[in-house]
Amino acid sequence: MAGPASFLRHEFAARYGASPGLHLFRAPGRVNLIGEHTDYSDGFALPIAIEFACYVAAAPSAGNRLRVWSENLRQAREWPIEDI
Protein backbone atom coordinates (compact mmCIF):
# COMPACT_ATOMS: atom_id res chain seq x y z
CA MET A 1 0.00 0.00 0.00
CA ALA A 2 1.28 3.47 -0.86
CA GLY A 3 2.16 5.87 1.93
CA PRO A 4 0.67 9.34 2.45
CA ALA A 5 3.30 11.06 0.26
CA SER A 6 2.58 8.81 -2.73
CA PHE A 7 -1.16 9.22 -2.20
CA LEU A 8 -0.84 13.02 -2.06
CA ARG A 9 1.28 13.20 -5.21
CA HIS A 10 -1.14 10.98 -7.11
CA GLU A 11 -4.31 12.76 -5.96
CA PHE A 12 -2.83 16.21 -6.53
CA ALA A 13 -1.81 15.33 -10.09
CA ALA A 14 -5.23 13.78 -10.78
CA ARG A 15 -7.05 16.88 -9.54
CA TYR A 16 -4.76 19.74 -10.62
CA GLY A 17 -2.32 18.22 -13.13
CA ALA A 18 1.41 17.69 -12.86
CA SER A 19 3.26 20.46 -11.05
CA PRO A 20 7.06 20.77 -10.86
CA GLY A 21 6.66 23.12 -7.87
CA LEU A 22 4.78 20.59 -5.73
CA HIS A 23 5.67 20.56 -2.01
CA LEU A 24 4.42 18.10 0.60
CA PHE A 25 3.98 18.99 4.28
CA ARG A 26 3.12 16.97 7.39
CA ALA A 27 2.06 18.32 10.78
CA PRO A 28 1.89 15.68 13.52
CA GLY A 29 -1.17 15.53 15.71
CA ARG A 30 -0.82 16.31 19.39
CA VAL A 31 -2.77 16.42 22.59
CA ASN A 32 -2.04 18.33 25.79
CA LEU A 33 -2.09 16.12 28.86
CA ILE A 34 -1.52 19.15 31.08
CA GLY A 35 -2.04 22.84 30.45
CA GLU A 36 -4.42 23.45 27.59
CA HIS A 37 -3.76 27.08 26.48
CA THR A 38 -1.35 27.82 29.35
CA ASP A 39 2.01 27.51 27.59
CA TYR A 40 1.81 30.99 26.03
CA SER A 41 1.08 32.60 29.44
CA ASP A 42 4.07 31.10 31.30
CA GLY A 43 2.07 28.12 32.54
CA PHE A 44 3.00 24.46 32.33
CA ALA A 45 2.11 22.31 29.34
CA LEU A 46 2.75 18.67 28.51
CA PRO A 47 1.97 18.08 24.83
CA ILE A 48 2.51 14.65 23.30
CA ALA A 49 2.45 13.58 19.67
CA ILE A 50 -0.21 11.14 18.50
CA GLU A 51 -0.34 8.89 15.45
CA PHE A 52 -2.69 11.19 13.51
CA ALA A 53 -1.31 13.93 11.27
CA CYS A 54 -2.40 16.58 8.80
CA TYR A 55 -0.91 16.22 5.31
CA VAL A 56 -0.81 19.00 2.71
CA ALA A 57 0.24 19.10 -0.93
CA ALA A 58 0.76 22.61 -2.32
CA ALA A 59 1.99 24.13 -5.57
CA PRO A 60 1.84 27.49 -7.33
CA SER A 61 -1.09 27.91 -9.70
CA ALA A 62 -1.30 29.76 -12.99
CA GLY A 63 -4.27 31.87 -11.93
CA ASN A 64 -4.68 34.36 -9.10
CA ARG A 65 -6.77 31.98 -7.03
CA LEU A 66 -6.19 29.82 -3.98
CA ARG A 67 -7.82 26.44 -4.53
CA VAL A 68 -8.24 24.00 -1.65
CA TRP A 69 -9.49 20.41 -1.65
CA SER A 70 -10.23 18.43 1.52
CA GLU A 71 -9.93 14.69 1.02
CA ASN A 72 -11.68 14.10 4.37
CA LEU A 73 -14.66 16.31 3.58
CA ARG A 74 -14.58 15.62 -0.18
CA GLN A 75 -15.18 19.34 -0.77
CA ALA A 76 -13.41 22.13 -2.62
CA ARG A 77 -13.18 25.86 -1.92
CA GLU A 78 -11.64 28.65 -3.96
CA TRP A 79 -10.73 32.28 -3.22
CA PRO A 80 -9.21 35.16 -5.22
CA ILE A 81 -5.68 35.84 -3.91
CA GLU A 82 -6.52 39.56 -3.57
CA ASP A 83 -9.20 38.71 -0.98
CA ILE A 84 -6.77 36.93 1.33
C-alpha positions as CSV (number, residue, x, y, z in Angstrom):
1,M,0.0,0.0,0.0
2,A,1.3,3.5,-0.9
3,G,2.2,5.9,1.9
4,P,0.7,9.3,2.4
5,A,3.3,11.1,0.3
6,S,2.6,8.8,-2.7
7,F,-1.2,9.2,-2.2
8,L,-0.8,13.0,-2.1
9,R,1.3,13.2,-5.2
10,H,-1.1,11.0,-7.1
11,E,-4.3,12.8,-6.0
12,F,-2.8,16.2,-6.5
13,A,-1.8,15.3,-10.1
14,A,-5.2,13.8,-10.8
15,R,-7.1,16.9,-9.5
16,Y,-4.8,19.7,-10.6
17,G,-2.3,18.2,-13.1
18,A,1.4,17.7,-12.9
19,S,3.3,20.5,-11.0
20,P,7.1,20.8,-10.9
21,G,6.7,23.1,-7.9
22,L,4.8,20.6,-5.7
23,H,5.7,20.6,-2.0
24,L,4.4,18.1,0.6
25,F,4.0,19.0,4.3
26,R,3.1,17.0,7.4
27,A,2.1,18.3,10.8
28,P,1.9,15.7,13.5
29,G,-1.2,15.5,15.7
30,R,-0.8,16.3,19.4
31,V,-2.8,16.4,22.6
32,N,-2.0,18.3,25.8
33,L,-2.1,16.1,28.9
34,I,-1.5,19.1,31.1
35,G,-2.0,22.8,30.5
36,E,-4.4,23.5,27.6
37,H,-3.8,27.1,26.5
38,T,-1.4,27.8,29.3
39,D,2.0,27.5,27.6
40,Y,1.8,31.0,26.0
41,S,1.1,32.6,29.4
42,D,4.1,31.1,31.3
43,G,2.1,28.1,32.5
44,F,3.0,24.5,32.3
45,A,2.1,22.3,29.3
46,L,2.8,18.7,28.5
47,P,2.0,18.1,24.8
48,I,2.5,14.7,23.3
49,A,2.4,13.6,19.7
50,I,-0.2,11.1,18.5
51,E,-0.3,8.9,15.5
52,F,-2.7,11.2,13.5
53,A,-1.3,13.9,11.3
54,C,-2.4,16.6,8.8
55,Y,-0.9,16.2,5.3
56,V,-0.8,19.0,2.7
57,A,0.2,19.1,-0.9
58,A,0.8,22.6,-2.3
59,A,2.0,24.1,-5.6
60,P,1.8,27.5,-7.3
61,S,-1.1,27.9,-9.7
62,A,-1.3,29.8,-13.0
63,G,-4.3,31.9,-11.9
64,N,-4.7,34.4,-9.1
65,R,-6.8,32.0,-7.0
66,L,-6.2,29.8,-4.0
67,R,-7.8,26.4,-4.5
68,V,-8.2,24.0,-1.7
69,W,-9.5,20.4,-1.7
70,S,-10.2,18.4,1.5
71,E,-9.9,14.7,1.0
72,N,-11.7,14.1,4.4
73,L,-14.7,16.3,3.6
74,R,-14.6,15.6,-0.2
75,Q,-15.2,19.3,-0.8
76,A,-13.4,22.1,-2.6
77,R,-13.2,25.9,-1.9
78,E,-11.6,28.7,-4.0
79,W,-10.7,32.3,-3.2
80,P,-9.2,35.2,-5.2
81,I,-5.7,35.8,-3.9
82,E,-6.5,39.6,-3.6
83,D,-9.2,38.7,-1.0
84,I,-6.8,36.9,1.3
